[in-house]
């Protein structure tokens, strides 16, 4: 459902990184990270970073 780049942004959010840190890590602008997050939240039907983290952690547990 998520593109590889969106998956990477999601992983970095899950590691507790802020947008500016993600931007530096991926060598993109902070605005680009915000755009990725907007699309990720929309695709997954969640409305915040906290919900995104909880969603991804619940999915990881299902895969174990």
FENTA-V80631 format. One record per residue. N is the residue number from 0. RES is the residue in one small letter. OMEGA is omega as a letter, one per 40 degrees, with the letter a starting at -180 (NA if undefined). Layout:
n->{N	N}
res->{RES	RES}
omega->{OMEGA	OMEGA}
This chain:
n->{0	1	2	3	4	5	6	7	8	9	10	11	12	13	14	15	16	17	18	19	20	21	22	23	24	25	26	27	28	29	30	31	32	33	34	35	36	37	38	39	40	41	42	43	44	45	46	47	48	49	50	51	52	53	54	55	56	57	58	59	60	61	62	63}
res->{x	x	x	x	x	x	x	x	x	x	x	x	x	x	x	x	x	x	x	x	x	x	x	x	x	x	x	x	x	x	x	x	x	x	x	x	x	x	x	x	x	x	x	x	x	x	x	x	x	x	x	x	x	x	x	x	x	x	x	x	x	x	x	x}
omega->{i	i	i	a	i	i	i	i	i	i	a	i	i	i	i	a	i	a	a	i	i	i	i	a	a	a	i	i	i	i	i	i	i	i	i	a	i	a	i	a	i	a	a	i	i	a	i	i	a	i	i	i	i	i	a	i	i	i	i	a	i	a	a	NA}
